[in-house]
Amino acid sequence: MELTAGHVWLMVAAALVLFMTPGLAFFYGGMTRAKAALNMMMMSFISIGMVGVVWVLWGASMSSGDGFMQIVGNPFATFGLEGIDTPDGLIKVGYAATFAIITVALISGAIADRAKFGAWSVFVPVWVTLVYCPLAYMVWGGGLFGPEGAVGQALGPAIDFAGGTVVHINAGVAALVLVLIIGNRKGFGKDPNHRPHNIPFVMLGAAILWFGWFGFNGGAATTAEQGGLIWVNTLAAPAAAMLGWLITERIRDGHPTSLGAASGVVAGLVAITPACANVSPVGALGLGLVAGIASALAVGLKFRWGFDDSLDVVGVHLVSGIIGTVALGFIALPTDGVGGGLFYGGGMAQMWAQLAAAGIAIAYSAILTAIIALAIHKTMGFRVSQEQETVGVDLSLHAETAYEFGVGGHGGTFQPLHDVITGKTQQDPADRPAPAGQQNESATGKESVGA
């Protein structure tokens, strides 16, 4: 098969989406404390490694093809991508893999500073296999919510062009479940040091995410007209959401913040994801504005309700994901003059389909994530010790730190946790004793030149 412009665009879009995960690493890494920045970034990077392997072996097969009860595909149908040998098929597999990678990486921000890296490395492939792949199949692979699925037949197909349910609601629910199982950080709500340590990293990460999101939303466009609409909507919604978040901060707190601007952008991107091909640019502006305001208000609920969603995964991804998914029941454009949301005279049909998709995604993700997380937590343990958390997960889990603060520091070094706790530091080369035969004999004024 000849490589076409469509193939090239999909490969570029897949590369953009893959680039989003390192962007997320910067976004999350900057939001953590300095002593947890590398661990946070590693949680994103290990997701690329784990999911990349899972997707080639069985993930792609579970997300498409003939399914079991319209819930999940057969993992052995194209195991190891056996039988998928056309450029079109392989490129689509690669593109789909990048969505699975970013989805599980999103979850990690909720449990920053306190999760065992080994436990996270087990959670990632199991969660992608049992939670992400089935939901992807139900929505995009011909399952429950598709035109031929049971829900799709009963209520009409749910609209989720790029991942409101599969990616954001799914990740947001999983994040909340993990937080409830693992527990809050030491000093949550009281320790003033639980603050972002590098806002420029956060801004850089948000910019990379926004850049990559044009591939995230636009990769599946089938016509030039649809691609243009998606591009404009992916610009409009996060722009309006950023303004909505900053206005909310200005009214509530007296000042807009850089962190608020970055978080507002992400909230708008989340909200437009399911709706990017199905709303007008003006609808995208309204959707973004609502998402920015709602998520800005929602992130504060964790302090009122007492759950430590460290980097606001629930407040941004779950809340804005639900808003973007359900809003299609109001503002979805008619297709060929038929259907559409309530505001376009389409009645309640699309609304019921969107509510069903969101509700089933929430229930499925919550139940399966709880089973997986509890199994890991009760066996190998999901949380680091209090001692490790106090020292910092960078040093205690990876034997390195993000920064070098001077002679005797630990930046970039490999040193046992015991040495750090007891105050033993690695010697500076200038302080090490010289080899025998090369020591200055200050008492006699003589030097030994050695053999």
Secondary structure, DSSP 8 states (H G I E B T S, - for coil): ----HHHHHHHHHHHHHHHHHHHHHHHHHHHS-GGGHHHHHHHHHHHHHHHHHHIIIIIHHHTSSSEETTTEE-TTTTGGGTT--SHHHHHHHHHHHHHHHHHHHHHGGGGTTTB-HHHHHHHHHHHIIIIIHHHHHHHHSSSTTSTTSHHHHHH-----SS-IIIIIIHHHHHHHHHHHHH---TTTTT-TT-S-S-HHHHHHHHHHHHHHHHHHHHTT--SHHHHHHHHHHHHHHHHHHHHHHHHHHHHHHSS--HHHHHHHHHHHHHHHTTTTTTS-HHHHHHHHHHHHHHHHHHTTHHHHHT---TT-HIIIIIHHHHHHHHHHHHH---BTTB---GGGT-TTHHHHHHHHHHHHHHHHHHHHHHHHHHHHHHHT-SB--HHHHHH-HHHHHHS--S---STT--TT----HHHHHTT-----GGGS---TT--EETTTTEE----
